Amino acid sequence: MKQPKSFEEGMDRLQGLLTQLQDEATPLADSVKLYAEAAGLIHYCNTALDKARLQVEEIDASLAPDVEVPHDA
């Protein structure tokens, strides 16, 4: 499987694979190969989403006001 250049490219390829897998004319052997490629793309896209989620969380954390913890006197 060729690594997609972006999340969007990976999703586009996944959509194409889904179309091929749904086609009744696709031979079983080809379906298995398409399924394997789709599994790799799903992993790639999930990893990209996880990275984006972490970036958003870091941005949110940097925007949150600093909370001062009271010290016992």
C-alpha positions in Angstrom: 0.0 0.0 0.0 1.3 3.4 -1.0 1.1 5.8 2.0 -1.3 8.6 1.4 0.0 12.2 1.4 -2.8 13.4 3.7 -5.8 12.3 5.7 -8.1 13.5 3.0 -6.2 11.5 0.3 -6.5 8.4 2.5 -10.3 8.9 3.0 -10.8 9.4 -0.8 -8.9 6.1 -1.4 -11.0 4.4 1.2 -14.2 5.6 -0.5 -12.9 4.2 -3.8 -12.1 0.9 -2.1 -15.5 0.7 -0.6 -17.1 1.2 -4.0 -15.0 -1.6 -5.5 -15.7 -3.9 -2.5 -19.5 -3.3 -3.0 -19.3 -4.2 -6.7 -20.5 -7.8 -7.1 -18.3 -8.2 -10.2 -15.1 -7.8 -8.0 -13.5 -11.3 -7.7 -13.1 -12.7 -4.2 -9.2 -12.7 -4.4 -9.3 -9.0 -5.4 -11.7 -8.2 -2.6 -9.3 -9.7 -0.1 -6.5 -7.5 -1.4 -8.8 -4.4 -1.4 -9.8 -5.3 2.2 -6.1 -5.5 3.3 -5.4 -2.1 1.7 -8.5 -0.6 3.4 -7.4 -1.9 6.8 -4.0 -0.2 6.3 -5.7 3.1 5.3 -8.0 2.9 8.3 -5.0 2.6 10.6 -3.3 5.5 8.8 -6.4 7.7 9.1 -7.0 6.8 12.8 -3.4 7.7 13.6 -3.8 11.0 11.7 -7.0 11.8 13.7 -5.3 10.9 17.0 -2.5 13.3 16.2 -4.9 16.1 15.3 -6.9 15.5 18.5 -3.7 15.8 20.5 -2.8 19.1 18.8 -6.3 20.5 19.5 -6.0 19.4 23.1 -2.7 21.1 23.4 -4.1 24.3 21.9 -7.0 24.2 24.2 -4.7 23.7 27.2 -2.6 26.7 26.2 -5.7 28.9 26.0 -7.1 27.8 29.4 -6.4 30.3 32.2 -3.8 29.3 34.6 -5.4 28.1 37.8 -3.7 29.1 41.0 -3.7 26.5 43.7 -4.1 28.0 47.1 -1.2 27.2 49.5 -1.9 26.5 53.1 -0.4 29.3 55.3 
